[in-house]
Every structure is written in structure tokens, then in C-alpha cells.
């Protein structure tokens, strides 16, 4: 009995240390990185230590787990040695195991980790300094353990870099946005905006460009009066000019340049020298990412580029507005139609032009149709049907029913789509 009483303070002291290790592990992995960075900028030393530990999270967790296991094993060994003296044999071992299991589970695991979850940021800042000391002490051992683990996994074909990041930053942000949206803390519009920013690096200009069949062009061989009329009839301020055939783009006409030239000629439209005011076209490859193209637009101080394929053939055009609309949604002016090509009906069905992009329809109707296999609604229908449907045909996929209304040659030009099935909404 005297031995048990003498051992009790030591065991409870070890359990207290184990509780600190458990709290440190949970709080440091659960602390808000954005808040820690903000507090560090405000001069908080605890937050700075937390950020330093999180730069090598694998080593930090390894050092904490090593220290925690050493303490728990030592406490269990001491308890088993004393109790087996009082209760010899297997019953003594069983009693020691049961006692230490309860003590470790309650006081060294559940209780400190619960507190750490409830106050992650505060606990992390408090325990950052002792954790740094533990990492320095056990760091060399942890590096050796990591080397052994990587070599062992390498035998089975699993390759791990020494600086492997478990979660990509973009996916972590996207997951947080989706979670808070499902909890009602992020509005749908904000969810689309944040997702649009993250998608810029993953999308090519070919996914948002105006296809060449939809480009409003002007024949450079027309008279200045005909060109002026075409420019005024168009809803666009920048118009490509072609010569002989639409593929042969010779320049881009800005409506403001044309009006200035007419004013400079004292209103004599026929005296305008068209070649003097057209701007050189800017051609970009269709594989350019939206992120790179946005940076290029800002660097060149221009808003308009023509998209070509690997053979130099014209595929379409992209503007700064097209890219910004991937972030903020459709930008309407006095010449635009709100969500052009999408016409919701009173029965919940939606009439859609085939050229409408899947992303625009998803934004307009708050749907989740996949856009990884096609850009437009017609493209999605053809991809799923594995053929070009005829007018009147119906299909059901992704929780919606698609009904083809009109087909012109090889294009599905109009269709209607049902609202999502209740189970999938």
C-alpha cells in the first residue's frame, strides 16, 4: 500500500504531462491558420510560434506523439510493477491495465482533447513554446523515423517526398467554402464567386470564349459608311475585321477610334482612313489558362484577344469581361439580356439555348450539372447521349430530364430541362 501511495503522485504527474501533449496535438492541428497569421502580423508571439510549428507539421506531430507515447508507456509500466507486487500474477497485470486504460482515456486523452477542440486557438498559442522545445529534443529521432517510414513504404511502391503536403491549399479553401455553404453561412452567390477564383488556374480560355460562329465580324472591304452602320448595330465596342474570308483577321476596330476618326474628318465618313485606326489583333492559344490570360490582360492594358488552335486556325475570342464573369457572374449592361439563353418556365422547367454554358446555367438556377466533360449544355447532352439527338427526344441524367426542342444540322440549338429530382436537389 505504501508503494502505491508513493507512486500515485508520479503517475498523476505523468498523466498531466500526457494531457498537455494530447492538448497540444489537437489544438495545433485544429488552430485557424488564417487567424494565426493575422495575430502574428499584430505581434502575437504565441501565434508566431504556432505558425513556425505548422511549417513542418509532420515533424511537430511526430515529436508530440513520441513524447506522449513515452510518458503513457512509462506511467503504465510503473503502475503495473507496483500493482503486481500487491496482486501477483495475471490478475495484477489485468488490474493495472484496466486502471491505466481508464486514467489515460479520461484524463490524458478525452478531457484535454475536448478542451483543445473548444479553444483551439488559445490552447495552441499557450502550448506552442513547450511544444517547440519538444520538437527540438525529439527532432532528430523523428527525422530518422520518417526516413525509415519512407524507405519501408518505398518497398511497396509508395513514394513520398520529404516535403509532401497532405492537402492542397486550393482544395482546402474550396472544402471550407462548400462546408460553410451547406451550413447556411455562405450565400450561393458568394460560393460561386469564391469557387470561380479558385477555378481560374484550372480552366482554359476555350471554355469561356465566344465561339467563332458567334463572333460579330466586319468585312474590311466594306465602305466606311457600311462599317459605321455595322459598328452601331453591334452591341460590342470592339469588332474583328476580316479580309476576303472570316478566317483572315486583319485587325480589330474599336468603335471609339472610329467615332474619333469621323470627328477628325469633320463628319465626312467617306474620308476616314480605316487602315490608320484599326488595331493589330492579339492571338492567343486556346490552351491558355484563365489565370494567365487575366494577368496578360492586365499587363497589356487591353481587354480583347482572339483564340487560335495549334494550327493557327481561329477558334473564338475572349475578353476581360468573359473572365471576370467566371468570378462575379453575368455582367449586364443596357444592351445585355439577363442570363441570355435561359428562360425559366412557371412549371419549373427551363428553356435553354444549346450554346449556353453549363457554368452559366448552374449559376442562374443554382444547379450542379457537371462541367468537366463539356462546356455548353448541348455539349453535355451530346456527351451523355453518345450521339447528336433529334428534336423531340428525351433523356434523363444527373437528376434532370432533357428534352430536345430544335436541332439545326449537327447542332442542338434549343432544349428544355426539368428541375432536379427532389432526392438529388
C-alpha positions in Angstrom: 0.0 0.0 0.0 2.9 2.4 0.8 4.4 1.8 -2.6 1.1 2.6 -4.3 0.7 5.8 -2.3 4.3 6.8 -3.1 3.7 6.0 -6.8 0.4 7.9 -7.2 1.9 11.4 -7.5 4.4 10.3 -10.1 1.7 8.6 -12.2 -0.7 11.5 -12.0 2.2 13.8 -12.9 3.0 11.7 -15.9 -0.7 11.8 -16.8 -0.7 15.5 -16.6 2.2 15.7 -19.0 0.4 13.3 -21.3 -2.7 15.5 -21.2 -0.6 18.5 -22.3 0.8 16.6 -25.2 -2.7 15.5 -26.3 -4.0 19.1 -26.0 -1.0 20.4 -28.0 -1.5 17.9 -30.8 -5.3 18.6 -31.1 -5.1 22.4 -30.8 -2.1 22.8 -33.1 -3.7 20.7 -35.9 -7.1 22.4 -35.4 -6.0 26.0 -35.0 -7.2 28.5 -37.6 -4.2 29.3 -39.8 -5.7 32.5 -41.1 -6.3 33.8 -37.5 -2.8 32.7 -36.5 -1.3 34.7 -39.5 -3.4 37.7 -38.6 -2.3 37.6 -34.9 1.3 37.2 -35.9 1.0 40.3 -38.0 -0.3 42.1 -34.9 2.8 41.0 -32.9 1.4 38.0 -31.0 4.4 35.8 -30.1 2.3 32.7 -29.4 0.8 32.9 -32.9 4.2 33.2 -34.4 5.4 30.1 -32.6 2.3 28.2 -33.9 3.0 29.2 -37.4 6.6 28.1 -37.1 5.5 24.7 -35.9 3.0 24.4 -38.7 5.6 24.9 -41.3 6.8 21.4 -40.6 3.6 19.8 -39.3 4.7 16.3 -39.9 7.7 16.7 -37.6 5.7 18.5 -35.0 3.0 15.8 -34.8 5.7 13.1 -34.7 7.5 14.7 -31.8 4.3 15.2 -29.8 3.2 11.6 -30.4 6.6 10.3 -29.5 6.7 12.2 -26.2 3.1 11.3 -25.4 3.7 7.6 -26.0 6.9 7.6 -23.9 5.0 9.1 -21.0 2.0 6.8 -21.3 4.2 3.7 -21.5 6.3 4.8 -18.6 3.2 5.5 -16.4 1.7 2.1 -17.4 4.9 0.3 -16.6 5.3 1.9 -13.2 1.7 1.2 -12.3 2.0 -2.5 -13.4 5.2 -3.0 -11.4 3.6 -1.7 -8.2 0.2 -3.4 -8.5 1.8 -6.8 -9.4 3.6 -6.7 -6.1 0.3 -6.4 -4.3 -1.7 -8.7 -6.7 0.7 -11.2 -8.2 0.2 -12.9 -11.5 -2.2 -12.2 -14.4 -4.8 -10.6 -12.1 -2.3 -7.9 -11.2 -1.5 -7.2 -14.8 -5.2 -7.1 -15.7 -5.9 -4.7 -12.8 -3.0 -2.4 -13.8 -4.2 -2.5 -17.5 -7.8 -1.6 -16.5 -6.8 1.2 -14.2 -4.4 2.8 -16.6 -6.8 2.5 -19.5 -9.4 4.4 -17.7 -7.0 7.1 -16.4 -5.3 7.6 -19.7 -8.5 7.6 -21.7 -10.3 10.1 -19.5 -7.6 12.4 -18.1 -4.9 12.2 -20.8 -7.0 11.9 -24.0 -10.7 12.8 -23.9 -10.6 15.6 -21.4 -7.6 17.6 -22.8 -8.6 17.0 -26.4 -12.2 18.2 -25.8 -10.8 21.4 -24.2 -8.4 21.8 -27.1 -11.2 21.4 -29.7 -13.3 24.0 -27.9 -10.5 26.5 -27.6 -8.1 25.5 -30.3 -6.5 28.9 -31.0 -6.0 29.8 -27.3 -4.6 26.4 -26.3 -2.3 26.3 -29.3 -0.8 29.7 -28.5 -0.3 28.7 -24.9 1.4 25.3 -25.6 3.4 26.4 -28.6 6.6 27.2 -26.6 6.8 23.9 -24.8 5.9 22.1 -28.0 8.8 23.8 -29.7 11.2 22.6 -27.0 9.8 19.0 -27.5 10.3 19.3 -31.3 13.9 20.4 -30.8 14.6 17.5 -28.4 12.9 14.8 -30.5 13.5 16.3 -33.9 16.5 14.1 -34.9 14.7 10.9 -33.8 11.6 12.0 -35.8 13.6 12.6 -38.9 15.1 9.1 -38.6 11.6 7.6 -38.1 10.4 9.5 -41.2 13.3 8.1 -43.2 12.5 4.6 -42.1 8.8 5.0 -42.9 9.5 6.3 -46.4 12.0 3.5 -47.1 9.5 0.9 -45.9 6.7 2.4 -48.0 9.0 2.6 -51.0 9.4 -1.2 -50.9 5.7 -1.4 -51.6 5.8 1.2 -54.4 4.6 4.2 -52.3 6.7 7.2 -53.0 6.7 10.2 -50.6 8.6 13.4 -50.9 10.3 14.8 -47.7 8.1 17.9 -48.1 4.9 16.2 -49.1 1.8 18.4 -48.5 -1.2 16.4 -47.4 -3.8 18.9 -48.5 -3.6 21.3 -51.4 -4.3 24.9 -50.3 -6.9 25.4 -53.1 -8.8 22.3 -52.2 -8.7 23.1 -48.5 -10.2 26.6 -49.2 -12.8 25.1 -51.6 -13.8 22.5 -49.0 -14.2 25.2 -46.3 -16.4 27.2 -48.7 -18.6 24.2 -49.5 -19.0 23.3 -45.9 -20.0 26.8 -44.8 -22.4 27.0 -47.7 -24.1 23.7 -46.6 -24.3 25.2 -43.1 -26.0 28.3 -44.5 -23.1 30.6 -43.5 -22.0 31.4 -47.1 -24.6 32.6 -49.7 -24.8 30.9 -53.1 -23.6 33.9 -54.9 -20.5 34.2 -52.7 -19.9 30.5 -53.1 -19.9 30.8 -56.9 -17.6 33.8 -56.7 -15.0 32.1 -54.4 -15.2 29.0 -56.5 -14.7 31.0 -59.7 -11.5 32.5 -58.3 -10.1 29.0 -57.5 -11.1 27.7 -60.9 -9.2 30.2 -63.0 -6.0 28.2 -62.9 -7.8 25.0 -63.9 -9.8 26.5 -66.9 -8.7 27.3 -70.4 -9.8 30.2 -72.5 -11.5 27.8 -74.8 -14.1 27.1 -72.0 -15.3 30.7 -71.8 -14.6 32.1 -75.3 -17.2 33.2 -77.8 -17.0 30.5 -80.5 -16.1 31.7 -84.0 -19.6 31.0 -85.2 -20.9 33.6 -82.7 -18.4 36.3 -83.4 -19.7 39.6 -84.8 -17.2 40.5 -87.6 -16.9 43.2 -90.2 -15.6 42.9 -93.7 -12.7 45.2 -94.1 -13.5 45.7 -97.8 -16.8 47.4 -97.0 -17.2 51.2 -97.3 -16.7 53.4 -94.2 -20.4 54.0 -94.1 -21.2 50.3 -94.1 -18.6 49.7 -91.5 -20.0 52.5 -89.3 -23.5 51.1 -89.7 -22.3 47.6 -88.7 -20.5 49.0 -85.7 -23.5 50.9 -84.5 -25.8 47.9 -85.0 -23.5 45.7 -82.9 -23.7 45.6 -79.1 -19.9 45.3 -78.9 -17.3 48.1 -78.8 -14.5 46.0 -80.3 -15.1 44.2 -83.6 -12.7 42.0 -85.6 -12.2 42.9 -89.2 -11.5 40.2 -91.8 -10.5 40.4 -95.5 -11.7 38.0 -98.1 -12.7 35.3 -95.6 -13.6 35.2 -91.9 -10.5 33.2 -91.0 -8.3 36.0 -92.3 -8.5 38.5 -89.4 -6.5 41.7 -90.3 -7.3 43.9 -87.3 -9.7 45.0 -84.6 -11.8 48.0 -84.8 -12.7 50.0 -81.7 -15.9 52.0 -82.0 -14.4 54.9 -80.1 -11.5 55.1 -82.6 -14.0 55.1 -85.5 -16.0 57.9 -84.0 -12.9 60.0 -83.3 -11.7 59.5 -86.9 -15.1 60.7 -88.2 -15.0 63.7 -85.9 -11.4 64.4 -87.1 -12.7 64.3 -90.7 -15.4 66.9 -89.8 -18.1 64.3 -90.2 -17.1 63.2 -93.7 -17.4 59.4 -93.2 -16.1 58.6 -96.6 -12.8 60.4 -95.8 -12.0 58.1 -92.9 -8.8 56.1 -93.4 -9.8 52.7 -92.0 -6.2 51.3 -92.1 -5.0 54.1 -89.9 -7.3 53.4 -87.0 -7.6 49.6 -86.8 -5.6 47.9 -84.1 -3.3 44.9 -84.5 -5.1 41.7 -83.5 -3.7 39.7 -80.5 -3.8 36.0 -81.0 -3.5 33.6 -78.0 -3.5 29.7 -77.9 -6.7 28.0 -76.8 -4.8 26.2 -74.0 -4.0 29.4 -72.1 -5.4 29.2 -68.6 -7.8 31.9 -67.4 -5.4 32.9 -64.6 -2.6 33.5 -67.1 -4.8 35.3 -69.5 -6.2 37.6 -66.8 -2.7 38.5 -65.9 -1.8 39.1 -69.5 -4.9 41.4 -70.0 -3.8 43.5 -67.0 -0.2 43.6 -68.2 -1.0 44.7 -71.8 -3.9 47.0 -70.7 -6.2 45.5 -73.3 -9.5 43.7 -73.0 -9.7 41.6 -76.2 -7.9 38.6 -77.6 -8.5 36.2 -80.5 -8.2 32.5 -79.7 -6.5 30.1 -82.2 -5.7 26.4 -82.1 -2.4 24.7 -82.6 -2.6 25.1 -86.3 -3.3 28.8 -86.1 -7.0 28.5 -87.1 -9.4 30.9 -85.5 -11.5 29.3 -82.7 -13.1 32.2 -81.0 -12.5 35.4 -79.0 -12.1 36.1 -75.3 -12.5 39.3 -73.4 -11.6 40.5 -69.9 -15.3 40.6 -69.2 -15.6 36.9 -70.1 -13.0 36.1 -67.4 -14.5 38.4 -64.8 -17.9 36.8 -65.3 -16.5 33.5 -64.3 -15.9 35.1 -60.9 -18.8 37.5 -60.3 -21.4 36.0 -62.7 -23.0 37.6 -65.7 -22.3 41.3 -66.0 -25.2 43.1 -67.6 -25.4 46.4 -69.3 -28.1 48.2 -71.2 -27.5 46.0 -74.3 -27.4 42.7 -72.5 -30.1 40.2 -71.6 -30.0 38.8 -68.1 -28.7 35.3 -68.4 -29.1 35.2 -72.2 -30.5 31.9 -73.5 -32.0 30.8 -70.2 -35.8 31.1 -69.8 -37.4 29.6 -66.7 -41.0 28.4 -67.1 -43.8 28.5 -64.5 -43.8 24.7 -64.2 -40.1 24.7 -63.1 -38.8 23.6 -66.5 -36.2 25.8 -68.1 -35.9 26.5 -71.8 -32.2 26.7 -72.7 -30.3 27.6 -75.9 -27.8 24.9 -76.7 -24.9 27.4 -76.7 -25.5 28.3 -73.0 -22.5 27.3 -70.9 -23.1 24.8 -68.1 -21.5 27.2 -65.6 -23.9 30.0 -66.5 -26.9 27.7 -66.2 -25.7 26.4 -62.8 -25.2 29.9 -61.5 -28.6 31.1 -62.8 -30.6 28.1 -61.5 -28.3 27.1 -58.5 -27.9 23.6 -60.1 -24.9 21.3 -60.0 -24.6 19.9 -63.5 -21.0 18.7 -64.2 -18.9 20.8 -66.5 -15.8 18.6 -66.7 -16.7 16.8 -69.9 -18.4 19.6 -71.9 -18.6 23.4 -71.9 -22.1 24.0 -73.2 -25.5 22.4 -72.4 -25.7 21.0 -75.9 -22.2 19.5 -75.5 -23.2 17.9 -72.2 -26.3 16.4 -73.8 -24.3 15.0 -76.7 -21.7 13.6 -74.4 -24.2 11.8 -72.2 -26.4 10.6 -75.2 -23.3 9.5 -77.2 -24.9 10.9 -80.3 -26.5 14.0 -81.7 -30.1 13.8 -80.6 -33.1 14.6 -82.8 -35.8 17.0 -82.0 -38.4 15.5 -79.6 -36.0 13.0 -78.0 -35.9 12.9 -74.2 -33.0 11.9 -71.9 -32.5 11.7 -68.1 -29.2 12.0 -66.4 -27.7 13.9 -63.4 -31.2 14.1 -61.8 -32.7 16.1 -64.7 -34.8 15.3 -67.8 -33.6 16.8 -71.1 -36.0 17.3 -74.0 -34.6 18.4 -77.4 -36.8 21.1 -79.0 -34.7 22.1 -82.0 -31.8 20.7 -84.0 -30.2 22.5 -86.9 -27.8 20.4 -88.9 -25.4 18.9 -86.4 -26.2 21.4 -83.6 -28.7 21.1 -80.8 -29.9 24.7 -80.6 -32.8 24.6 -78.1 -33.9 22.2 -75.4 -35.8 22.2 -72.1 -34.5 20.9 -68.8 -36.5 19.8 -65.8 -35.7 20.9 -62.3 -33.6 18.4 -60.3 -35.3 15.4 -58.8 -36.1 16.1 -55.1 -33.7 13.4 -53.8 -30.8 15.0 -55.7 -31.5 18.7 -55.1 
